[in-house]
Amino acid sequence: MNSKWDCHAHVFGPFENYPLAAGRSYSPNEARLEDYLSLLASLNLQHGVLVHPSAYGQSFELLLDCLEREKSLRGVIVINPSTEIDLQELRGKGIRAARFSARSGASTNFFGSASFEDYQSLRTQLRDAGLHAELWTDCKMLPLIEKELLASPVDVVIDHMGGFDVNLGVNDPGFQCLLRLMDSGKIWLKLCAYRNLLQDATMDRGRAFHEKLLQANPDRLVWGTDWPHLNVSPPPHTSTLLETVSKWTQDDTVLTKILSSNPQQLYQ
């Protein structure tokens, strides 16, 4: 049986052991490792990828402790050129990527994030350390950085399904840029549509975007729960998100790629 992956989640706490950073831009509730492992078991998922939350700033103890405790997990760290950490040691500790932000608008960067310029400074070092880059971006920004991404010396994983604008439709130039990037084979994508659909009563309008991405390159798609669904109220039922990606994909062979073989290649 193929092991299945959740490729995007965060954990917080217990706060008495892992206090949040003083300068954080939000204050999450505790979402402990034990809770996350229970979620994985309930969804019949065997592996997870923990993404370092900005609320912890440059304190990586929680992430690294989780990876040390649960060898089925992998991690994504957030660093900049001034971060005091040895990149060459990270892969052996379960880290597979460093996350950066390149978003349009005023909220591009915030406390605890790393910029696209940080990615440009560190990408060669990431390659040498056997790590890839993860990018939080959106379809308005992608055309401005398309050439840089195509020339990247490391694989780049775009999360949150590229931040597509559902009201602009699949012919939006920014989403068409995302499809080109996917077709190139240089870029991976995390299928996680719900944050792009919060204004809708259902997620139905996201299906067309999902199907276009399947057509572009099913060998570079993975899926993530985005648990614990920060700053979304009410939060979605995580089981419904998994059911939705299965329903929208339809083809069992492609679904196995998304949930099993693709993430195994990316995070092994």
C-alpha positions in Angstrom: 0.0 0.0 0.0 1.3 3.5 -0.9 1.9 5.8 2.0 -0.1 9.0 1.8 1.0 12.5 2.7 -0.3 15.8 4.0 2.2 18.3 2.7 1.3 21.4 4.6 0.5 21.9 8.3 1.6 23.9 11.3 2.0 23.0 15.0 1.9 25.3 18.0 2.8 24.7 21.6 2.6 23.6 24.3 3.3 27.3 25.0 4.9 26.7 28.3 7.6 24.8 26.5 7.6 26.6 23.1 6.5 30.2 23.7 5.5 32.4 20.7 7.8 35.2 19.6 7.1 38.6 21.1 6.9 40.4 17.7 4.5 38.0 16.1 1.7 39.3 13.8 -0.9 36.9 15.1 -1.6 34.8 18.2 -2.7 31.2 17.4 -4.3 28.7 19.7 -2.3 25.7 20.7 -2.3 23.0 18.0 0.0 20.3 19.4 1.9 17.6 17.7 -0.3 15.0 19.3 -3.4 16.6 17.8 -1.8 16.7 14.4 -0.8 13.0 14.6 -4.4 12.1 15.6 -5.6 14.0 12.5 -3.3 12.2 10.2 -4.5 8.8 11.6 -8.1 9.8 11.2 -7.5 10.7 7.5 -5.5 7.5 6.9 -2.4 9.6 6.1 1.0 8.2 7.1 3.3 11.3 6.6 3.1 15.0 7.2 5.1 18.1 6.4 5.3 20.7 9.1 5.9 24.3 7.9 7.6 26.6 10.4 5.1 29.3 11.5 6.0 33.0 11.4 4.6 33.3 15.0 7.8 31.6 16.2 10.1 34.0 14.4 13.6 32.5 14.2 13.0 30.0 17.0 13.1 26.5 15.4 13.1 24.3 18.5 9.5 23.2 18.2 9.9 22.2 14.5 13.1 20.3 15.1 11.8 18.6 18.2 8.8 17.4 16.3 10.9 16.0 13.5 13.2 14.3 16.0 10.3 12.7 17.7 8.3 11.6 14.6 10.5 10.3 11.8 7.4 10.1 9.5 7.4 13.9 9.3 9.4 16.3 7.3 9.9 20.0 7.8 10.0 23.4 6.0 12.0 26.1 7.7 11.9 29.9 7.3 15.3 31.5 7.0 17.1 34.6 5.7 20.8 35.3 5.1 21.3 36.4 8.7 19.8 33.2 10.2 22.4 31.5 12.4 21.9 27.9 11.3 24.0 25.4 9.3 22.1 24.5 6.2 24.3 21.5 5.6 22.9 19.9 8.8 19.2 20.4 8.1 18.5 17.6 5.7 19.7 15.1 8.3 17.3 16.6 10.8 14.3 16.1 8.5 14.2 19.5 6.9 13.6 19.5 3.1 12.9 23.1 2.2 13.1 26.8 3.2 10.0 29.0 2.7 9.9 32.5 1.3 7.2 35.0 0.5 6.6 36.9 -2.7 3.1 38.3 -2.5 1.4 41.3 -4.1 0.1 44.1 -2.0 1.1 45.6 1.3 1.3 42.4 3.2 4.1 40.8 1.2 6.4 40.5 4.2 5.7 40.5 7.9 7.4 39.4 11.1 8.9 35.9 10.8 8.7 35.7 7.0 11.5 35.6 4.5 11.5 37.6 1.3 11.9 36.8 -2.4 15.2 38.6 -2.2 16.2 36.2 0.6 15.4 33.3 -1.7 17.6 34.9 -4.4 20.5 35.2 -1.9 20.1 31.6 -0.5 19.1 29.5 -3.5 22.6 28.3 -4.4 23.2 27.4 -0.7 19.9 25.5 -0.6 20.9 23.5 -3.7 24.2 22.6 -2.1 22.5 21.5 1.1 20.0 19.3 -0.8 17.0 21.5 0.0 14.3 23.0 -2.2 12.5 26.4 -1.9 8.9 26.9 -1.0 7.1 30.0 -2.1 4.0 31.7 -0.7 2.9 33.9 -3.6 -0.2 34.7 -5.7 -1.1 34.9 -9.3 -0.9 38.7 -9.5 2.8 38.4 -8.5 3.8 35.4 -10.6 4.3 37.1 -13.9 6.8 39.5 -12.3 9.0 36.6 -11.1 8.3 34.0 -13.8 11.8 34.3 -15.4 13.5 34.1 -12.0 11.6 30.9 -11.1 12.3 29.3 -14.4 16.0 29.9 -13.9 16.1 28.6 -10.3 18.9 26.2 -9.5 16.6 24.5 -7.0 13.1 23.1 -7.2 10.4 25.6 -6.1 7.2 24.5 -4.5 4.4 27.1 -4.7 1.9 26.7 -1.9 -1.8 27.6 -1.4 -2.4 26.7 -5.0 -0.7 29.8 -6.3 -3.2 32.2 -4.6 -5.5 32.2 -7.6 -8.3 34.8 -7.8 -11.5 32.8 -8.3 -13.3 35.9 -9.6 -10.8 36.3 -12.5 -11.3 32.8 -13.8 -8.9 30.3 -15.3 -8.0 32.7 -18.2 -6.6 35.3 -15.8 -3.0 36.1 -17.1 -1.6 35.3 -13.6 -3.2 31.9 -13.5 -2.0 31.2 -17.1 1.5 32.1 -15.9 1.1 29.5 -13.1 0.1 26.9 -15.7 3.2 27.7 -17.8 5.4 27.3 -14.8 3.8 24.0 -14.0 4.2 22.8 -17.6 7.9 23.6 -17.5 8.5 20.9 -14.9 10.6 23.3 -12.8 7.8 24.1 -10.4 5.8 22.0 -7.9 2.4 23.1 -6.5 0.5 22.4 -3.3 -3.1 21.8 -4.0 -4.9 23.6 -1.2 -7.8 25.6 -2.7 -10.0 26.6 0.2 -8.1 29.8 1.2 -8.7 31.2 -2.3 -12.5 30.4 -1.9 -13.4 31.9 1.5 -15.8 34.3 -0.1 -17.9 31.4 -1.5 -20.4 29.3 0.3 -18.9 26.2 -1.3 -15.6 25.3 -3.0 -17.3 24.4 -6.3 -15.7 27.3 -8.3 -12.3 26.0 -7.4 -12.7 22.9 -9.4 -12.0 24.5 -12.8 -8.6 25.7 -11.4 -7.8 22.3 -10.0 -8.6 20.6 -13.3 -6.4 23.0 -15.3 -3.5 22.3 -13.0 -4.0 18.5 -13.4 -3.8 19.0 -17.1 -0.7 21.1 -16.9 1.5 18.7 -14.9 0.1 15.9 -12.6 3.7 14.8 -11.8 4.4 18.0 -9.9 1.3 18.3 -7.7 1.0 17.5 -4.0 -1.7 18.2 -1.4 -1.9 19.8 2.0 -4.5 20.2 4.7 -3.2 23.6 5.9 -4.1 22.5 9.4 -5.0 24.1 11.8 -6.5 26.5 9.3 -5.1 29.7 10.9 -7.3 32.8 11.0 -10.2 31.1 9.2 -13.5 31.1 11.1 -15.2 28.7 11.0 -12.4 26.4 10.0 -13.1 23.9 7.3 -13.5 20.2 8.1 -10.2 18.7 7.1 -11.8 15.5 6.0 -13.9 17.5 3.6 -10.8 19.0 2.1 -9.4 15.5 1.4 -12.7 14.3 0.0 -12.8 17.4 -2.3 -9.4 16.8 -3.8 -10.3 13.2 -4.4 -13.6 14.1 -6.0 -12.1 16.8 -8.2 -9.2 14.6 -9.4 -11.4 11.5 -10.3 -8.6 9.5 -11.8 -7.2 7.1 -9.1 -3.8 6.9 -10.8 -3.4 10.7 -10.7 -4.7 10.8 -7.1 -2.1 8.3 -6.1 0.5 10.6 -7.6 -0.8 13.6 -5.7 -1.1 11.9 -2.3 1.7 9.3 -2.5 4.4 9.1 -5.2 4.9 12.9 -5.9 5.3 13.8 -2.2 7.5 10.8 -1.7 9.8 12.0 -4.4 9.8 15.6 -3.0 10.2 14.9 0.7 11.8 11.5 1.0 
